[in-house]
Amino acid sequence: MQGTRVDVFEQIFLVFLGLGTLVGIVVIAYVLYNAYKYRDTGEPADDEDLPSVGELPTGGKGGKKLFLSFGISAVIVISLVIWTYGMLLYVEDPADGNDEQQDALNVDVIGENFAWFYEYENGIESTATLRVPAGERVWIQATGGDVWHAFGIPEQRVKADAIPGEYDETWFETDASEAGEQQEIQCFELCGEYHTSMVGTLQIMDPDEFDTWMDEQLTMSFTMQDQNESRVTEGYELTLEHQENDSVEDRTYTADDFENGTIEINDIEQAGVYNVTIEPTDGQFEPIEEQIDMTGPVDETYTLEMNAAESDTNASETNDGGGN
C-alpha cells in the first residue's frame, strides 16, 4: 500500500461516496418499484387475496428477503470497516521500519508565542516557512513551547497536537507536481488571543533547489583583520570543533587556506554549536576562543590583536628608531 496522505483520504472518500450513492440508488429504486407495484388502483384483481380488517398478513417466504438484505449489508459494512482501518493504519505509520523514517527528512516543529519554529535534523532552523522537497516524505515531531497548539496543513491532510512536554509524530508527502507551490500552515487548537494569526507557509521546492538552499544554510564564512581593519593573510590557523556531536570531525584551516584573509566553508553537514579557536602560528597575535550557534549561514569577522610581547617589541623598535 503506497501513496500520500492526500491519496489515502481521497480513496476513502471516493469509496464511501460511491458505495453511499449505490446504496441510495438501490433503496430509492426499490421503494419506487414497490410503490408502483402495490399502488392502489381502486379495484382488486380477481386473483388477488386481500386480508380483511384485523387479519394478519401471510406469505413473505419466511423472511428470506429480510435475512438476505441483512446478510449482504453486514458483509459490506464489515468489509468496509476492515479496509478503512487498514488504510488508517497506513496513515498512522507508513514505514515498514525505522530505517525508512531515518532516511526521510525529519523536522522538529515547535508552536510558541503564536508562531511556528522549525528545526531540521542537521540543526538548521527556520521560522514561519517550512521548506520541503517535492515528492519526498517528511516526518514531523510537534511539541508546544507555552500552551496547547495543533500543527496542521489542510492541503496535506496533516494534523499533530503540539503540547508542552509531549511530542506528537506524523508525516506527509507532497506530490512531485506541487513543486513551487506555497500552502498555508495553521493552528487547529484555540490557543489564545492571536490564535487566528498563528499561520505559516509550507514552501514546496524542487529537490535540487531544496538541496541548494540547504547547502547555503550550511555555510560558514570567516574574515581575519587587524586593528586597522586591514586583512590579515598569514600567521594564524582556525579550528572548528562541534560541541554537541562527537561524530563531527574537527576542522583546522591555516592562513594558506584563506583568500585575502577570508575563507568560505561550504561542505558542512551538521549545524549546531561550534567552538571556534584562532591560534597564532608565529606568536604574533593573541589567541581567540569563541562559540557560535549555527542555525543558518554564518558570516563572522575577527580582529586579531597583537600579543603583549609583540606590542612591546614593536614599541621598543619604534622608540629606538625615533631616538636615532
Contacts in CASP RR format, 6 or more apart in sequence:
PFRMAT RR
TARGET T0000
AUTHOR 0000-0000-0000
METHOD contacts of the structure
MODEL  1
MQGTRVDVFEQIFLVFLGLGTLVGIVVIAYVLYNAYKYRDTGEPADDEDL
PSVGELPTGGKGGKKLFLSFGISAVIVISLVIWTYGMLLYVEDPADGNDE
QQDALNVDVIGENFAWFYEYENGIESTATLRVPAGERVWIQATGGDVWHA
FGIPEQRVKADAIPGEYDETWFETDASEAGEQQEIQCFELCGEYHTSMVG
TLQIMDPDEFDTWMDEQLTMSFTMQDQNESRVTEGYELTLEHQENDSVED
RTYTADDFENGTIEINDIEQAGVYNVTIEPTDGQFEPIEEQIDMTGPVDE
TYTLEMNAAESDTNASETNDGGGN
1 86 0 8 1.000
1 87 0 8 1.000
1 90 0 8 1.000
3 94 0 8 1.000
3 173 0 8 1.000
4 156 0 8 1.000
4 172 0 8 1.000
4 173 0 8 1.000
4 174 0 8 1.000
4 175 0 8 1.000
5 91 0 8 1.000
5 156 0 8 1.000
5 157 0 8 1.000
5 158 0 8 1.000
5 171 0 8 1.000
5 172 0 8 1.000
5 173 0 8 1.000
6 155 0 8 1.000
6 156 0 8 1.000
6 157 0 8 1.000
6 175 0 8 1.000
8 87 0 8 1.000
8 90 0 8 1.000
8 91 0 8 1.000
8 157 0 8 1.000
9 91 0 8 1.000
9 157 0 8 1.000
11 87 0 8 1.000
12 84 0 8 1.000
12 87 0 8 1.000
15 80 0 8 1.000
15 83 0 8 1.000
16 80 0 8 1.000
19 76 0 8 1.000
19 80 0 8 1.000
44 50 0 8 1.000
51 57 0 8 1.000
51 58 0 8 1.000
94 137 0 8 1.000
94 171 0 8 1.000
95 101 0 8 1.000
101 139 0 8 1.000
104 136 0 8 1.000
104 137 0 8 1.000
104 138 0 8 1.000
104 139 0 8 1.000
104 171 0 8 1.000
105 120 0 8 1.000
105 121 0 8 1.000
105 132 0 8 1.000
105 133 0 8 1.000
105 136 0 8 1.000
105 137 0 8 1.000
105 138 0 8 1.000
105 139 0 8 1.000
106 120 0 8 1.000
106 121 0 8 1.000
106 138 0 8 1.000
106 139 0 8 1.000
106 141 0 8 1.000
107 118 0 8 1.000
107 119 0 8 1.000
107 120 0 8 1.000
107 121 0 8 1.000
107 130 0 8 1.000
107 132 0 8 1.000
107 138 0 8 1.000
107 139 0 8 1.000
107 140 0 8 1.000
107 141 0 8 1.000
108 118 0 8 1.000
108 119 0 8 1.000
108 141 0 8 1.000
108 142 0 8 1.000
108 143 0 8 1.000
109 116 0 8 1.000
109 117 0 8 1.000
109 118 0 8 1.000
109 130 0 8 1.000
109 140 0 8 1.000
109 141 0 8 1.000
109 142 0 8 1.000
109 143 0 8 1.000
109 151 0 8 1.000
109 160 0 8 1.000
109 162 0 8 1.000
110 116 0 8 1.000
110 117 0 8 1.000
110 118 0 8 1.000
110 119 0 8 1.000
110 142 0 8 1.000
110 143 0 8 1.000
110 144 0 8 1.000
110 145 0 8 1.000
110 162 0 8 1.000
111 117 0 8 1.000
111 142 0 8 1.000
111 143 0 8 1.000
111 144 0 8 1.000
111 145 0 8 1.000
111 146 0 8 1.000
111 149 0 8 1.000
111 151 0 8 1.000
111 162 0 8 1.000
111 187 0 8 1.000
111 198 0 8 1.000
112 144 0 8 1.000
112 145 0 8 1.000
112 146 0 8 1.000
113 146 0 8 1.000
114 187 0 8 1.000
114 191 0 8 1.000
114 192 0 8 1.000
114 194 0 8 1.000
114 195 0 8 1.000
114 197 0 8 1.000
114 198 0 8 1.000
115 127 0 8 1.000
115 128 0 8 1.000
115 198 0 8 1.000
116 127 0 8 1.000
116 128 0 8 1.000
116 130 0 8 1.000
116 151 0 8 1.000
116 185 0 8 1.000
116 198 0 8 1.000
116 200 0 8 1.000
117 125 0 8 1.000
117 126 0 8 1.000
117 127 0 8 1.000
118 125 0 8 1.000
118 126 0 8 1.000
118 127 0 8 1.000
118 130 0 8 1.000
119 125 0 8 1.000
119 126 0 8 1.000
119 295 0 8 1.000
120 126 0 8 1.000
120 214 0 8 1.000
122 214 0 8 1.000
122 218 0 8 1.000
122 269 0 8 1.000
122 270 0 8 1.000
122 271 0 8 1.000
123 270 0 8 1.000
123 271 0 8 1.000
123 272 0 8 1.000
123 294 0 8 1.000
123 295 0 8 1.000
124 214 0 8 1.000
124 217 0 8 1.000
124 218 0 8 1.000
124 271 0 8 1.000
124 295 0 8 1.000
124 296 0 8 1.000
125 271 0 8 1.000
125 295 0 8 1.000
125 296 0 8 1.000
128 200 0 8 1.000
128 201 0 8 1.000
129 200 0 8 1.000
129 201 0 8 1.000
129 202 0 8 1.000
129 203 0 8 1.000
130 185 0 8 1.000
130 200 0 8 1.000
130 201 0 8 1.000
130 202 0 8 1.000
130 203 0 8 1.000
131 203 0 8 1.000
131 205 0 8 1.000
131 210 0 8 1.000
131 213 0 8 1.000
132 138 0 8 1.000
132 174 0 8 1.000
132 202 0 8 1.000
132 203 0 8 1.000
132 204 0 8 1.000
132 205 0 8 1.000
132 210 0 8 1.000
133 204 0 8 1.000
133 205 0 8 1.000
133 206 0 8 1.000
133 207 0 8 1.000
133 210 0 8 1.000
133 211 0 8 1.000
134 174 0 8 1.000
134 175 0 8 1.000
134 176 0 8 1.000
134 177 0 8 1.000
134 178 0 8 1.000
134 179 0 8 1.000
134 180 0 8 1.000
134 204 0 8 1.000
134 205 0 8 1.000
134 206 0 8 1.000
134 207 0 8 1.000
135 173 0 8 1.000
135 174 0 8 1.000
135 175 0 8 1.000
135 176 0 8 1.000
135 178 0 8 1.000
135 207 0 8 1.000
136 173 0 8 1.000
136 174 0 8 1.000
136 207 0 8 1.000
137 171 0 8 1.000
137 172 0 8 1.000
137 173 0 8 1.000
138 171 0 8 1.000
138 172 0 8 1.000
138 173 0 8 1.000
138 174 0 8 1.000
139 169 0 8 1.000
139 170 0 8 1.000
139 171 0 8 1.000
140 151 0 8 1.000
140 158 0 8 1.000
140 160 0 8 1.000
140 169 0 8 1.000
140 170 0 8 1.000
140 171 0 8 1.000
140 172 0 8 1.000
141 167 0 8 1.000
141 168 0 8 1.000
141 169 0 8 1.000
142 151 0 8 1.000
142 160 0 8 1.000
142 161 0 8 1.000
142 162 0 8 1.000
142 167 0 8 1.000
142 168 0 8 1.000
142 169 0 8 1.000
142 170 0 8 1.000
143 162 0 8 1.000
143 163 0 8 1.000
143 164 0 8 1.000
143 165 0 8 1.000
143 166 0 8 1.000
143 167 0 8 1.000
143 168 0 8 1.000
144 162 0 8 1.000
144 163 0 8 1.000
144 164 0 8 1.000
144 165 0 8 1.000
145 162 0 8 1.000
145 164 0 8 1.000
146 164 0 8 1.000
147 164 0 8 1.000
147 191 0 8 1.000
147 192 0 8 1.000
148 161 0 8 1.000
148 162 0 8 1.000
148 163 0 8 1.000
148 164 0 8 1.000
148 189 0 8 1.000
148 191 0 8 1.000
149 161 0 8 1.000
149 162 0 8 1.000
149 163 0 8 1.000
149 187 0 8 1.000
149 189 0 8 1.000
149 191 0 8 1.000
149 198 0 8 1.000
150 159 0 8 1.000
150 160 0 8 1.000
150 161 0 8 1.000
150 162 0 8 1.000
150 187 0 8 1.000
150 188 0 8 1.000
150 189 0 8 1.000
151 158 0 8 1.000
151 159 0 8 1.000
151 160 0 8 1.000
151 161 0 8 1.000
151 162 0 8 1.000
151 185 0 8 1.000
151 187 0 8 1.000
151 188 0 8 1.000
152 158 0 8 1.000
152 159 0 8 1.000
152 160 0 8 1.000
152 185 0 8 1.000
152 186 0 8 1.000
152 187 0 8 1.000
152 188 0 8 1.000
153 172 0 8 1.000
153 183 0 8 1.000
153 184 0 8 1.000
153 185 0 8 1.000
153 186 0 8 1.000
153 202 0 8 1.000
154 183 0 8 1.000
154 184 0 8 1.000
154 186 0 8 1.000
155 183 0 8 1.000
155 184 0 8 1.000
155 202 0 8 1.000
156 172 0 8 1.000
156 174 0 8 1.000
156 183 0 8 1.000
156 202 0 8 1.000
157 172 0 8 1.000
158 170 0 8 1.000
158 171 0 8 1.000
158 172 0 8 1.000
159 170 0 8 1.000
159 188 0 8 1.000
160 168 0 8 1.000
160 169 0 8 1.000
160 170 0 8 1.000
161 168 0 8 1.000
161 189 0 8 1.000
162 168 0 8 1.000
162 189 0 8 1.000
174 204 0 8 1.000
178 204 0 8 1.000
179 204 0 8 1.000
179 205 0 8 1.000
179 206 0 8 1.000
180 203 0 8 1.000
180 204 0 8 1.000
180 205 0 8 1.000
180 206 0 8 1.000
181 204 0 8 1.000
182 201 0 8 1.000
182 202 0 8 1.000
182 203 0 8 1.000
182 204 0 8 1.000
183 201 0 8 1.000
183 202 0 8 1.000
183 204 0 8 1.000
184 199 0 8 1.000
184 200 0 8 1.000
184 201 0 8 1.000
184 202 0 8 1.000
185 199 0 8 1.000
185 200 0 8 1.000
185 201 0 8 1.000
185 202 0 8 1.000
186 198 0 8 1.000
186 199 0 8 1.000
186 200 0 8 1.000
187 195 0 8 1.000
187 198 0 8 1.000
187 199 0 8 1.000
189 195 0 8 1.000
191 198 0 8 1.000
205 213 0 8 1.000
215 266 0 8 1.000
216 297 0 8 1.000
217 271 0 8 1.000
217 296 0 8 1.000
217 297 0 8 1.000
218 266 0 8 1.000
218 268 0 8 1.000
218 269 0 8 1.000
218 270 0 8 1.000
218 271 0 8 1.000
218 296 0 8 1.000
219 264 0 8 1.000
219 265 0 8 1.000
219 266 0 8 1.000
219 268 0 8 1.000
219 297 0 8 1.000
219 298 0 8 1.000
220 240 0 8 1.000
220 264 0 8 1.000
220 265 0 8 1.000
220 268 0 8 1.000
220 294 0 8 1.000
220 297 0 8 1.000
220 298 0 8 1.000
220 299 0 8 1.000
220 300 0 8 1.000
221 262 0 8 1.000
221 263 0 8 1.000
221 264 0 8 1.000
221 265 0 8 1.000
221 297 0 8 1.000
221 298 0 8 1.000
221 299 0 8 1.000
221 300 0 8 1.000
222 238 0 8 1.000
222 258 0 8 1.000
222 262 0 8 1.000
222 263 0 8 1.000
222 265 0 8 1.000
222 276 0 8 1.000
222 300 0 8 1.000
222 301 0 8 1.000
222 302 0 8 1.000
223 231 0 8 1.000
223 261 0 8 1.000
223 262 0 8 1.000
223 300 0 8 1.000
223 301 0 8 1.000
223 302 0 8 1.000
224 231 0 8 1.000
224 232 0 8 1.000
224 233 0 8 1.000
224 236 0 8 1.000
224 255 0 8 1.000
224 258 0 8 1.000
224 261 0 8 1.000
224 262 0 8 1.000
224 278 0 8 1.000
224 301 0 8 1.000
224 302 0 8 1.000
224 304 0 8 1.000
225 231 0 8 1.000
225 232 0 8 1.000
225 261 0 8 1.000
225 301 0 8 1.000
225 302 0 8 1.000
225 303 0 8 1.000
225 304 0 8 1.000
226 232 0 8 1.000
226 303 0 8 1.000
226 304 0 8 1.000
227 303 0 8 1.000
227 305 0 8 1.000
227 306 0 8 1.000
229 303 0 8 1.000
231 260 0 8 1.000
231 261 0 8 1.000
231 262 0 8 1.000
232 255 0 8 1.000
232 261 0 8 1.000
232 285 0 8 1.000
232 304 0 8 1.000
233 255 0 8 1.000
233 258 0 8 1.000
233 260 0 8 1.000
233 261 0 8 1.000
234 255 0 8 1.000
235 255 0 8 1.000
235 280 0 8 1.000
235 281 0 8 1.000
235 282 0 8 1.000
235 283 0 8 1.000
235 284 0 8 1.000
235 285 0 8 1.000
236 254 0 8 1.000
236 255 0 8 1.000
236 278 0 8 1.000
236 279 0 8 1.000
236 280 0 8 1.000
236 281 0 8 1.000
236 285 0 8 1.000
236 304 0 8 1.000
237 252 0 8 1.000
237 253 0 8 1.000
237 254 0 8 1.000
237 255 0 8 1.000
237 278 0 8 1.000
237 279 0 8 1.000
237 281 0 8 1.000
238 252 0 8 1.000
238 253 0 8 1.000
238 263 0 8 1.000
238 276 0 8 1.000
238 277 0 8 1.000
238 278 0 8 1.000
239 250 0 8 1.000
239 251 0 8 1.000
239 252 0 8 1.000
239 253 0 8 1.000
239 275 0 8 1.000
239 276 0 8 1.000
239 277 0 8 1.000
239 278 0 8 1.000
239 279 0 8 1.000
240 250 0 8 1.000
240 251 0 8 1.000
240 252 0 8 1.000
240 265 0 8 1.000
240 274 0 8 1.000
240 275 0 8 1.000
240 276 0 8 1.000
241 250 0 8 1.000
241 274 0 8 1.000
241 275 0 8 1.000
241 277 0 8 1.000
242 248 0 8 1.000
242 250 0 8 1.000
242 270 0 8 1.000
242 272 0 8 1.000
242 273 0 8 1.000
242 274 0 8 1.000
242 275 0 8 1.000
243 272 0 8 1.000
243 273 0 8 1.000
243 274 0 8 1.000
243 275 0 8 1.000
243 291 0 8 1.000
244 272 0 8 1.000
244 273 0 8 1.000
245 270 0 8 1.000
245 272 0 8 1.000
248 269 0 8 1.000
248 270 0 8 1.000
251 265 0 8 1.000
253 263 0 8 1.000
253 265 0 8 1.000
254 281 0 8 1.000
255 261 0 8 1.000
255 281 0 8 1.000
257 263 0 8 1.000
268 294 0 8 1.000
271 294 0 8 1.000
271 295 0 8 1.000
271 296 0 8 1.000
272 293 0 8 1.000
272 294 0 8 1.000
272 295 0 8 1.000
273 291 0 8 1.000
273 292 0 8 1.000
273 293 0 8 1.000
273 294 0 8 1.000
274 291 0 8 1.000
274 292 0 8 1.000
274 294 0 8 1.000
275 289 0 8 1.000
275 290 0 8 1.000
275 291 0 8 1.000
276 288 0 8 1.000
276 289 0 8 1.000
276 290 0 8 1.000
276 291 0 8 1.000
276 292 0 8 1.000
276 300 0 8 1.000
277 287 0 8 1.000
277 288 0 8 1.000
277 289 0 8 1.000
278 285 0 8 1.000
278 287 0 8 1.000
278 288 0 8 1.000
278 289 0 8 1.000
278 302 0 8 1.000
278 304 0 8 1.000
279 287 0 8 1.000
280 286 0 8 1.000
280 287 0 8 1.000
280 304 0 8 1.000
280 307 0 8 1.000
283 307 0 8 1.000
283 310 0 8 1.000
284 306 0 8 1.000
284 307 0 8 1.000
284 310 0 8 1.000
285 304 0 8 1.000
285 305 0 8 1.000
285 306 0 8 1.000
285 307 0 8 1.000
285 310 0 8 1.000
286 304 0 8 1.000
286 305 0 8 1.000
286 306 0 8 1.000
286 307 0 8 1.000
288 302 0 8 1.000
288 304 0 8 1.000
292 298 0 8 1.000
292 300 0 8 1.000
306 314 0 8 1.000
END
